């Protein structure tokens, strides 16, 4: 890409936030995030920072969580993988209706109004997550699978029977997952690469997005000299 801000700042910011999220103990029980190295094509855990200056555009997200397969029948061996492809238009215009490109597949279809065996409502997830970016988008996709109310839209969509069953359950999630939705208020990123050294980045406050507007110059001080008598 020709846009150095996209390459050097936006993609790096997205990666650091996703790597930080992966270290959340509750999140990591259900989700594992990897990326494809843009130079070598090798797939690595986000715990390992890219060896070169180019941060990833392609993320592979594995979800593992209980799902219903019929009304009242729960299975705990479901797993699905979302491959997410970022792009400059998506990150520079995050309020667009068009989110990251997503492909999805799983080992069997859950009883879910927003998820089938080989598709997931990524547009609905992006609508919820786009103000915060990739890390929130990954959570939102997981929340669709888990049937969390904050991301599930009312009304029939992919499976009317699954929607009706969700309503009879008082719109409760399948599993009480405490998603790290407070990620932006946490203060430390710790990345643990494959070697023995840990890279630690201390952050006092992570903004929703980086502010690159020039800061106004400080006003010149006013000096008043008393008149001589």
N, C-alpha and C positions, 0 to 999 in steps of 0.2 A: 504494500500500500504506500501511496505517496504522502499521506497525511502523517507527519511525524508525531503530532499530538495523539492521534489514534493509536499509533504503534507504541510510542514510548511512555504514554501516560494512561490512556483509557484501558488498554488491554492489561497493563500491569496492575492497575487499580482493581479490575475485575478479578484477576488471578489472586491477588493478595487477600481479598475479601472471601473468596471461595476457599482458599487454603485455611483461612482463619475459621471459617464455619466448619470445615471438616474436623477440626480439633474439638468441637463440641461433643461431649460424651454421649448425650442423648441422640443427637443427630447421627453420629457415626454408628449407632446400633442398627440403623435402618437404611443408611445411604452411604455409598462410597463413590467418590468423584475422582476421575482420572482425566488426563488431557493427552492430546496428540502433539508431540514435538513438531514444530513447523519446519525444522531443518532435517531431522533424521526420520520422522514418521513414527518414532517409537512412542508407545503409550506408557505414561508414567502416572503415578499417584500425584495428586496436588501437594502432598507432603514434600515432594522433591521439586525444587525450583528449576525452571528451564536453564540449561547450561549456557545458552547464548542470550543475546539481547532481545530476541523476538518472543514475546509472550503469546500464549496459545489463543487460537480462535475456535478450536474444536474440543469440546468436553464430552466425556462419556460418563454417564451417571447411572449407577446401579442401585435400584431400590429393592429392599427386602422387607416385606411387612405382611401381616395377616390381612386377608381379604375375605369377604363373603363370596360364595359361589352360587348360592340359592338363598331364599329367605331363611335366616336362622342358621345356615350351615357355614361355618368358618373354616378356612384352611390357612395353615401357617407356612406352607412351602412355596408361596408365590414369590416370583422375582421378575423384575422387568428392567429394561435398559433404555434410557433416553440418550440419544446422541444429539448434542446441541451445537449448532454452528453460529458463531457470532459474525458480525460484519460491521463495517464502518457506518452504513446507513442506519442500522439498528441502534448502535451505541450513541451516535451523534444526534439521533432524532428519536429519543426513547418514548416520546408521546405518540408516535405513530401507531396505527392499529396493527402494523406488521412487526411481529417480534422475531426472535431468532428462529432459524430453520430447525425443526425437530423431527427426527425419525424415532420410532418407538417399537419395541417388540417385547413380549413376555412369554413365559412358559405356558400360561393358560389365561383365559378371560376371567376377570373378576366380575362380580355382580355389581356393576357400577354404572352410574348414569353418564360419566365423563371419560371412561376408560374401557377399551376393548383389548383383545389380545395384541393387536398390532397398531393401535392408535390411541392418542390421548389429546384432550382439548387444550393444546398449548396456547391457543389464542386467548382462551378464558384465563389461563394462568398468567399470561403476560399482561393482561389488563389489570390484574391485581398487583403484579410485581414490577411493572416497568419503571415506576418512580425510583426504585432502588437498584434495579439491574439484575445481573446474573445470579447472585447468591439468593436473592428473594425468589427469582424465577424457579430455581432448583427446588426450593422449599415448596413453592406453590404447586409444582407438578406432583411432589410427594403428597401434599395435602389433598389434591384431587383423588389420588389413589386411596388415601386414608379417609376420604369423605369428610374432611373438616369443613365446617359451615362457612368459615370466612372466605373460602375460595369457590365453594360449590354454588352454582347459580340455581335459582328456583325454576321449576318447569321441566317438562320432559325434554330429553335431549337425545342421548344415544340409546338409552334403555329405560323405557317408561316404568316397567315393573321394578327395576332397581331404584328408580327415583321414589316410587311410592313406598317401597320398603324403608328407604332412608327417612322419609317423612314419618312413618309409623314408629321409627326409633327416635323420634324427637330431634332429627337432624344431628345426631351425635356421631362423632368420628368412630371408625372401627377400633382404633387403638388411641389411647390418651397420650399422644406424642407431644412432648414439650419442645416444639420447634424453636430454634434460636432466633426468633424474630426481633430480639433486642441487640442483634449483632453490632449495629452502628453505635451503640452506647458503650461497648466494651473497649478496654484500653490497651490490650497487649496482643500482638500477633507473635506466635512462636511457630516457626517452620522447622521441622525435623527432617533433614535430608537423609539419604541412605548411609552417609558416613557418620562418624561419631560426633561431628560438630553440629551444633544447633544454631540456626540463624534466628536472632531475636530482633524484632522491630517494635519499639515502644511508640504508641500513639496516644495522645491525650484525648482526641475526639476525632472520629472519622466522619467527614462530611458526607451528605447524601451524594454529592458529586463535587469534583474538584472545581474551585472557583479560580479561573485564570484571568479574570478581569484585572487591569492594573489598579493598584491601590492609589487613592488620592494622596497627593503630597501633604505633609503635615503643615498647618498654617505657621507662618513666621511669628515668632514671639513678639509681643508688643513691649517696647522698652520705654519707660517714662522717666526722664531725667528731671529732678526738681530744679526749679529756677534758683539761681543764686540771688541772695538778698543784697 
